[in-house]
């Protein structure tokens, strides 16, 4: 069995935070399915087996997923994740009481302002939020921004089911055979949505978390989700050409610049 820690603090909204709703790409109907089973997004644990650094792990795994879809990969290790977790949340390595997790929008704001430092240099994401209950928006973010950065409230039954099956399961909203199904009874977690088999409640979504893939239904995600964000890494190229371009990219860049100026 693999250790699995949590660490996503309750969702909050920052004044003037970037939004994806006004982008032209978000007005489309999402594809009926998004199958990436032939692509390895190469997620890593990044210390999230023992530390509540899922917000940092999710961000680094997002960049790696972008690279994988583009046909290459970027180097990042556990030390990179822990360093960013420390910088973005105040965690002090070796002091367990400071391992309190992170707020996704605070982590994204920090990354946009200061960057995520890797061996190849600092990476500065552009980001914007979406309505977490807008399934079409979540699917569009997966299609066009590679993965959606999610904050979920995990139940104790979710943790028990994943532990009992070592992740070889499809999480569903009503998995009461494994215990308390109350969202948040186990805690908050940051993970990524990568692809999906369809858009109905019973259709499976592939999540990237804890260094691997985990299946869950859209119905489960609807029950557990608390926030959703799209991320663009301007320094990473995507061979598919699906990344936001032209007016959409300009608008997202302008929103981020205005947010950072007001946040300074």
N, C-alpha and C positions, 0 to 999 in steps of 0.2 A: 504494500500500500504506500501511497505517496502522501506526505504531509500537505495540508491545504489550509492556508491562513486567509483571513478576510482583511478588511482595512479601508473600505470606502465609507466615509462619513456621510450623514444625511445630505441630500441634494439641497443646494441653495442657488439663488439667482443673484448675480452681481449687477449693479447698475450699468446699463449700457452694454451688457455682454453681447457679443456677436450672435446673430441669428441667421439661419439658413432659409427661412420661410420666403424671403423675397427673391431668391435666386431663380432664374428661369428653369434651371435643371430640376428644381423641386416641384414644378408645375406638371411634370410628366406623370404618366402612369408607369409604375414600376414593372419590370419584367415579371411574368407569371412564375418564373423560377430562376434561380441563380446557382448553377452547378460548378463548383470549383474543386470537385473531388480529385481532379488530375493535377492539382497544384498543392505543394506543401508550403504552407505559410510559415513554417519553421518557428512556432512559438517556443519560448524558453521560460523556465520557472522564475528566473531572476530573483531568487531569494524569497518568493512568496509562499514557500513551504513553511518558513519559520518567522517571517516578518509580515506585517500588515502593509506591505509596499505595493499592493495591487494597482494603485493609481499610476505608479512609476512603471511597473511591469507592463501594464496595459498600453502605456504610451510607447515604450520601446518595442513591444510586440506589434503595435500598429505600424511603426516604421519598417519593421522586418517584413510584415505582410505586404506592404507597398512594394518593397524591393523584390520579394518573391514573385509577385504578380508581374513585375517588370522584367523578370528573367535574371535577376542578380540577387545579391544579398549584402547587407551591411553587418559589420562586426559590432557586437555589443555583448557585454558580459554582466555577471551578477554585481561586480564592483561598480559598473556604470549605473545600474539600477539603484543600488543602495546609496550611491553618492547623490543621484538626483532626488531620491526619496528624502534624504537628509536635507538637501538644499530647499526643497519645495514644501516641506512640512515641519521642519525643525527636529526631526529625529536625530538623536545622537548615538552613533554606533557604540555598542557596549553598555548602553543605558536603557534597559527594557521598558522602563516606565515612560520613556519618550516615544515609544513605538505606538502611536495613537492613530495611525492611518492618515488619510488625506481627503480633502474635499475636491471633487473632480474639477470644478470650474476654477478653483484657486490654483490647482496644479497646472491646468491648461494656461491660465493667465501668466503664471510664473514661467512656463516653458516658452510662451510667446515673447515674453519680455527679456528673459535671461538666456534662454536656449537650453537644449539638452546636450551636454558635453559628451562626445564619444571620441575614440582614438582618431577618427577621421576629421574631427572638428565639431563645432557647435551646430545643432540643427534647430531651426526656429519654425514651429508649426503655425499655420493659420487655422482657425477653428470657428465653429458656429454651432449653436444649439438647435434642436428640433423638439417638437412636441413628442414626448415619449410614448403617447398613445396613438400616434399617427403611423400606422403600420406601413403605409405607402412611403412615407418619408424615411423610415428606417431602412426599408428595402432599397430605396434610391441611394441612400448614403452608402450602403454596402456595394451597390453596383458602381457608383461613380467616384467614391472616395475610398474604395477598397474594403474598409471595415468601419463599423459604427462603434464608437467608444461609449460604453453603457455603464450605468450605475444601477445595480439591482439589490433588492432586499431578499436575501436568502432565508428560507425557512429551515428549521432544524431537520425537517423531513428531507429537504434537498441535500443537506450535508450528509445525512445518514444514508440516503440512497446512493449518492456518489461514492461514499466510503465502502458501502456493502458490495457494490459492483465494480469498484475501482474505475469508475467513470464510464463503464460499458453499459450505459442506460440512456433512455430518452426521458428527460425530466418533464413531468406534467404537473399542472397546477394542483390537481388533487392526487397527491402521492401519500395519502394518510397512512398507508401500510408501514411507512417508515417514520411516523411520528408527527409532531406538530407542524401543520402546514401554514401557520400564520406567517405572512411575509415579514421578514426582519427578525424573526425569533432566533435566528442564528447570527445575523448581522448583515452589514452591507458589503458589497463586493463590486469591484471594477473588472469588467471583461469586455471582449469584443464580439460583435456579430459579424460573421465572415461570409456565409452563404445560406441559401434556404431552398427547400424542396418545393414549396408552394406558398400561398399567402393565406390559407385557411387556418383556423385555430389549431387543427390537428396536425398540420404540416410541420416538419422539423426545420429548425434553424441550427446551423453549426456555430458554436461559440468557441472562442479561443481563450483559454484560461488555464492556469496552473501548468504551463508548459506543454499543453496538449489540446486536443479538440474535445468538445463536450456537446452532445445533442440535447436539444430541448424543443418543445413545441412553441408555436406562436402564442398559444393559450397560456402556457407557463410564463412566457416573457411578459405578456399583458398583465398577469397577476403580480409579477415580481418587480417590474421595471420602475425606476424612479427618475431617471434622466437619460438623455441621449445626445451625443455630440458627433459632428463630422469634423475630420481633421485632414488638412492638406499640408504636405511637406514640400514646399517649393524647390528644395534642394535635391529632391529625389525624382528621378524620371520614371514615367510609367509607359511601358511600350504599347499598351492597349489604346492609349489616347483618350481614355475615359475621364481623366482628371478634369475638373472644372477649368475652362479656358475662357478667353475673351472677357465679355462683360461680367460673367459670373465670378471669375477669378478676380477681376478688378474690384467688384463690389465687396467680395469677401476680404480682400486686402485692405480696402478703405475702412470697412467696419472694424477690423482688427487694429488698424492704426489709430482710429478715433478712440476705441476702447482703451488702448495702451496710453494714449495721450491723457485721457481723463483719469486713468488709474495711476498715473505717475505721481 
